[in-house]
Amino acid sequence: MSLPVLRSLCATGLLVAIATAAHAAEAPTARPDLAALIECRAREADFAALQPVLADPLKAVALGWRPLPQGNLFMTEYALNTPITVFGHPSSQIAFSGPSVMAILDLPDPRPLARQLQLEEGVDTAEKVMYGREVLSQDTTDPRTGEAMIESIVLSVSNVKSHPGKTLAGCSYSLDLPEGPAPDAPDAPDAPVKAPAAAG
């Protein structure tokens, strides 16, 4: 291969790289509406769109989220360069746990906020407080497979030992399979109804 051709190919490759970088600069990552996600005003598809950001710390940083040391094995936390307001309270820290996105609020007692949001009691002890309410349960289809699903959105408020003096408030988004009817067993006797086991 002649030197001029090699130079031409190198120059072309350089131009393509420059054009690609310019295009990327012109199309920044869309900023998610964190307040809407946390307050259950978004949908499961909006939450699913965050997965590439959660998988790439650089994308999170580009959105103004600073990854924080993992103080809780079940949560991934970020400090926000620009604070948000959720449920009437400011927050500069968010956390993700499975299908949930939460704001970490400077509220030592979660109960007043739970009452304000009309949430149902799940757990309320001296150490653990957890309230929640399903705000949406709707038939839908999985956009990836076309399979019939149920979209569920649950609002919750709680505390956690790893963050004393704080309240976690946010939303869970999930696609679940519909519950099918119990299989018939005509030859089997009816199972006796068992009393619930006492909580430890």
C-alpha positions as CSV (number, residue, x, y, z in Angstrom):
1,M,0.0,0.0,0.0
2,S,1.4,3.4,-1.0
3,L,2.2,6.1,1.5
4,P,-0.3,8.6,0.1
5,V,-3.1,6.0,0.2
6,L,-2.2,5.1,3.8
7,R,-2.2,8.8,4.7
8,S,-5.6,9.2,3.0
9,L,-7.1,6.3,5.0
10,C,-5.7,7.7,8.3
11,A,-7.1,11.1,7.5
12,T,-10.5,9.6,6.6
13,G,-10.5,7.6,9.8
14,L,-9.6,10.7,11.8
15,L,-12.5,12.7,10.1
16,V,-14.9,9.9,10.9
17,A,-13.8,9.9,14.6
18,I,-14.1,13.7,14.8
19,A,-17.6,13.6,13.2
20,T,-18.7,10.8,15.6
21,A,-17.4,12.8,18.6
22,A,-19.2,15.9,17.3
23,H,-22.4,14.0,16.9
24,A,-22.1,12.6,20.4
25,A,-21.6,16.1,21.8
26,E,-24.7,17.4,19.9
27,A,-26.8,14.5,21.4
28,P,-26.2,14.5,25.1
29,T,-27.8,11.9,27.3
30,A,-31.4,12.9,28.1
31,R,-31.8,13.9,31.7
32,P,-34.4,11.8,33.5
33,D,-37.1,13.5,35.5
34,L,-35.9,12.2,38.9
35,A,-38.7,13.9,40.8
36,A,-41.3,12.3,38.6
37,L,-39.7,8.9,39.0
38,I,-39.4,9.2,42.8
39,E,-42.9,10.5,43.2
40,C,-44.4,7.7,41.1
41,R,-45.5,10.1,38.3
42,A,-43.4,8.1,35.7
43,R,-43.9,4.6,34.2
44,E,-41.9,1.4,34.2
45,A,-40.5,2.2,30.8
46,D,-39.0,5.4,32.1
47,F,-37.4,3.5,35.0
48,A,-36.1,0.9,32.5
49,A,-34.5,3.7,30.5
50,L,-32.2,4.4,33.4
51,Q,-30.5,1.0,33.3
52,P,-27.6,2.1,30.9
53,V,-26.9,5.0,33.3
54,L,-26.8,2.7,36.3
55,A,-24.5,0.4,34.5
56,D,-22.0,3.1,33.5
57,P,-20.7,5.5,36.2
58,L,-19.4,7.9,33.5
59,K,-23.0,8.3,32.2
60,A,-24.1,9.0,35.8
61,V,-21.4,11.6,36.2
62,A,-22.5,13.2,32.9
63,L,-26.0,13.7,34.4
64,G,-24.6,15.4,37.5
65,W,-24.8,12.3,39.7
66,R,-21.7,11.5,41.8
67,P,-21.4,7.9,42.8
68,L,-21.1,7.5,46.6
69,P,-19.3,4.7,48.6
70,Q,-21.7,1.8,49.1
71,G,-22.9,2.2,52.7
72,N,-25.6,-0.4,52.2
73,L,-25.1,-3.6,50.3
74,F,-28.6,-3.4,48.8
75,M,-28.4,0.2,47.6
76,T,-26.5,2.1,45.0
77,E,-26.2,5.8,46.0
78,Y,-25.5,9.1,44.2
79,A,-25.0,12.7,45.4
80,L,-26.8,15.1,43.1
81,N,-24.9,18.2,41.9
82,T,-28.3,19.9,41.6
83,P,-30.7,19.1,44.4
84,I,-34.3,18.1,43.7
85,T,-37.5,18.6,45.6
86,V,-39.8,15.6,46.2
87,F,-42.9,15.3,48.3
88,G,-42.2,18.9,49.4
89,H,-38.7,18.2,50.7
90,P,-35.3,19.0,49.3
91,S,-32.9,16.1,48.6
92,S,-29.3,16.0,47.2
93,Q,-29.0,12.2,47.5
94,I,-30.7,9.4,45.7
95,A,-30.5,5.6,45.9
96,F,-31.4,2.7,43.7
97,S,-32.3,-0.8,45.0
98,G,-33.6,-3.4,42.6
99,P,-36.7,-1.9,40.9
100,S,-36.8,1.1,43.3
101,V,-35.6,4.7,43.1
102,M,-35.6,6.7,46.3
103,A,-34.7,10.1,47.6
104,I,-32.8,10.2,51.0
105,L,-34.5,12.9,53.0
106,D,-33.4,14.7,56.2
107,L,-36.4,13.4,58.1
108,P,-35.7,11.5,61.3
109,D,-39.3,10.0,61.5
110,P,-40.9,8.6,58.3
111,R,-44.4,8.5,59.8
112,P,-45.5,12.1,59.2
113,L,-44.6,11.8,55.5
114,A,-46.3,8.4,55.3
115,R,-49.5,9.9,56.7
116,Q,-49.3,12.8,54.3
117,L,-49.0,10.4,51.4
118,Q,-51.9,8.2,52.8
119,L,-49.7,5.1,52.8
120,E,-50.6,1.8,54.4
121,E,-48.6,0.4,57.3
122,G,-46.3,-2.5,56.5
123,V,-44.0,-2.5,59.4
124,D,-43.9,-0.1,62.3
125,T,-41.6,-0.9,65.2
126,A,-39.1,1.0,67.3
127,E,-36.3,0.1,64.8
128,K,-38.0,-0.4,61.4
129,V,-40.7,1.7,59.7
130,M,-42.1,0.8,56.3
131,Y,-45.3,2.2,54.7
132,G,-46.5,1.8,51.1
133,R,-49.3,1.9,48.6
134,E,-49.8,0.6,45.1
135,V,-50.6,3.6,42.9
136,L,-51.0,1.6,39.6
137,S,-51.7,-1.9,38.6
138,Q,-52.4,-2.1,34.9
139,D,-52.5,-4.8,32.2
140,T,-49.8,-4.2,29.6
141,T,-47.3,-6.1,27.4
142,D,-43.6,-6.6,27.7
143,P,-42.1,-4.3,25.0
144,R,-39.3,-6.8,24.5
145,T,-41.3,-10.0,24.2
146,G,-44.9,-8.9,23.6
147,E,-45.9,-11.1,26.5
148,A,-48.9,-10.1,28.6
149,M,-47.8,-8.5,31.8
150,I,-49.0,-6.4,34.7
151,E,-47.3,-3.0,35.3
152,S,-47.1,-2.3,39.0
153,I,-46.1,1.0,40.6
154,V,-45.7,1.2,44.4
155,L,-45.0,4.3,46.5
156,S,-43.1,3.7,49.7
157,V,-41.6,5.5,52.7
158,S,-39.2,3.8,55.1
159,N,-36.1,4.0,57.2
160,V,-33.0,1.8,57.2
161,K,-30.3,1.2,59.8
162,S,-27.4,2.2,57.5
163,H,-28.8,5.8,57.3
164,P,-29.8,6.8,60.9
165,G,-31.9,10.0,61.1
166,K,-32.9,9.7,57.4
167,T,-36.1,8.8,55.5
168,L,-36.1,6.9,52.3
169,A,-39.1,7.9,50.0
170,G,-39.6,6.7,46.5
171,C,-41.2,4.4,44.0
172,S,-40.9,0.8,42.7
173,Y,-41.6,0.0,39.1
174,S,-42.1,-3.6,37.9
175,L,-43.6,-5.8,35.1
176,D,-45.0,-8.9,36.6
177,L,-46.6,-12.0,35.0
178,P,-50.4,-12.2,35.6
179,E,-51.4,-14.7,38.3
180,G,-52.9,-17.7,36.6
181,P,-55.7,-19.8,38.2
182,A,-54.7,-22.4,40.7
183,P,-54.4,-25.8,39.0
184,D,-57.4,-28.1,39.5
185,A,-56.9,-31.3,41.5
186,P,-60.4,-32.9,41.7
187,D,-59.1,-36.1,43.4
188,A,-57.3,-34.2,46.2
189,P,-59.1,-33.3,49.4
190,D,-59.4,-29.6,50.2
191,A,-56.3,-28.4,52.1
192,P,-57.0,-27.2,55.6
193,V,-56.7,-23.5,56.2
194,K,-53.6,-22.8,58.3
195,A,-53.4,-20.1,60.8
196,P,-50.6,-17.6,60.0
197,A,-47.4,-18.2,61.9
198,A,-46.6,-15.8,64.7
199,A,-44.1,-13.2,63.8
200,G,-40.8,-13.5,65.5
